[in-house]
Amino acid sequence: VHCIMNVKQWYQRRVRGMLGELLMCDRCPKVFHLFCLDPPLQQVPDGEWFCSKCQEEKDAEESGEVNVIDDIMDDPAVDQESRDEIEQLRKKTLGNEAGKD
């Protein structure tokens, strides 16, 4: 990871004079002009930086909101009997959560 950060910093410094300051997402290959961000940034921030899409994904992963059930239900390798069981468990769980309020 340390080597990648050095490449990132080199790249950001190298292109400053040509295109203005650019900021690379630390999770995907997207690159942004500092002045195109909302809100615009005055300088490249220290440490890791993520574009808005990657930040949302990272936040969801860290909070445990990744929806694994939908991924399983969309998998063509999962048979119908298993899908039915999963759906029954989902309904029970959602019913229990609704009853807590």
C-alpha positions in Angstrom: 0.0 0.0 0.0 2.8 2.4 0.8 4.2 2.0 -2.7 0.8 2.8 -4.2 0.5 6.0 -2.1 3.9 7.1 -3.4 2.8 6.5 -7.0 -0.4 8.4 -6.3 1.5 11.4 -4.8 4.0 11.4 -7.7 1.2 11.4 -10.2 -0.7 14.2 -8.4 2.4 16.3 -8.3 3.4 15.6 -12.0 0.1 16.6 -13.5 -0.5 19.7 -11.4 1.1 22.0 -13.9 -0.7 20.5 -16.9 -4.3 20.1 -15.7 -4.5 21.8 -12.4 -4.5 19.7 -9.2 -6.0 16.2 -9.5 -7.2 13.9 -6.8 -7.3 10.2 -7.3 -9.8 8.0 -5.4 -8.0 5.4 -3.2 -10.5 2.7 -4.0 -11.3 3.1 -7.8 -9.5 4.5 -10.8 -11.4 7.8 -10.9 -9.6 11.1 -11.0 -11.1 14.5 -10.1 -10.0 18.1 -10.5 -10.1 19.7 -7.0 -12.3 22.5 -8.3 -14.8 20.0 -9.8 -15.6 18.4 -6.5 -18.7 19.4 -4.5 -17.7 21.2 -2.4 -14.5 22.1 -4.2 -11.2 21.5 -2.4 -8.4 23.9 -2.1 -5.6 21.3 -1.7 -5.1 17.5 -1.9 -6.1 16.1 1.5 -3.7 14.1 3.6 -4.3 10.4 4.0 -6.9 8.3 2.1 -9.6 10.0 0.0 -12.6 8.3 -1.6 -14.9 9.6 -4.3 -18.6 9.9 -3.2 -19.6 6.6 -4.7 -16.7 4.7 -3.0 -17.3 6.5 0.3 -20.9 5.4 0.3 -19.9 1.8 -0.4 -17.2 1.9 2.3 -19.6 3.4 4.8 -22.2 0.7 4.0 -19.6 -2.0 4.4 -18.4 -0.7 7.7 -21.9 -0.3 9.1 -22.8 -3.9 8.0 -25.5 -2.7 5.6 -24.3 -4.8 2.7 -27.3 -6.7 1.5 -26.0 -10.2 1.1 -29.5 -11.7 1.0 -30.3 -9.9 -2.3 -27.0 -11.2 -3.8 -28.0 -14.8 -2.8 -31.5 -14.4 -4.2 -30.1 -13.1 -7.5 -27.6 -16.0 -7.8 -28.9 -18.4 -10.5 -27.1 -21.3 -8.8 -29.5 -21.0 -5.8 -32.4 -23.5 -6.1 -36.1 -22.5 -5.6 -36.5 -24.4 -2.3 -33.5 -22.4 -0.8 -35.0 -19.2 -2.2 -38.3 -20.0 -0.5 -36.6 -20.7 2.8 -34.6 -17.5 2.7 -37.7 -15.5 1.9 -39.6 -17.0 4.9 -36.7 -16.1 7.2 -36.6 -12.6 5.7 -40.3 -12.2 6.4 -39.9 -13.5 10.0 -37.0 -11.2 10.6 -38.7 -8.1 9.2 -41.9 -9.0 11.1 -39.9 -9.2 14.3 -38.2 -5.9 13.7 -41.5 -4.2 12.9 -42.9 -5.5 16.2 -40.1 -3.9 18.2 -41.2 -0.3 17.4 
